[in-house]
Amino acid sequence: FLGDTLGAVAMRERALALARDTPHPYSADVAKVFAAVLAVDLGDVDDIRVRAAELSAGRERSWVFDVNAEAMNGLVGVLDGRAAEGIARIEGAIESLGPSSPAPGAISTLTRVLVAALEFANDPAAGLTVADRALRLPGTRLWEAEIRRARAEFRARSGHPRPEVEADLATAARFAEAHAHHGPGQRIAATRSRLRADERH
């Protein structure tokens, strides 16, 4: 979130190393979930596949981790060209959590994965619906800047008027700036530049 990608990756590797060296399976699984979330936030397709495979490594554990593995493998399905199946898996994972998160931010986290999946799948109509749903969720607002950036992208792909797209990007940028979310702010700026370049062509 602070825009220190190299630092984030290094910290992830440190966390995973500790998880391997510490005989506490629950903590190891938590580290794997956050490693997967980082891969999604960085948009690193290869790493998303690696982290999904790590989460799927078989043994008995809390069902919450199975839900995270299901969502991440749904995202891999989208990346592999099985969009409908993959998105259905992510939606099913979210629904299995019930109306309240079994862990802080669980529903918000998986909804953020779903937004990413819909962006990869190039499904702007569903993307707008899910982005609006994500923005209505209570609790953590960690991904608000990114969700609003994706919402602008979905609007652009749907052919919405340019002022509406710019308004979404401006709102996203204000949120990112107010919360010192420099990484999402960089993604917002990159999206704005690309959309303007596409418009000129």
Buried (B, 14 or more C-beta within 10 A) or exposed (E): BEBEBEEBBEEBEEBBEEBEEEEEBEEBBBBBBBBBBBBBBBEBEEBBBEBBEBBBEEEEBBEBBBBBBBBBBBBBBBBEEBBEEBBEBBBEBBEBBEEEBEBEBBBBBBBBBBBBBBBBBEBBEBBBEBBEBBBEBEEBBBBBBBBBBBBBBBBBBEEBEEEBBBBBBBBBBBBBBEBEBEBBBEBBBEBBEEBEEEEEE
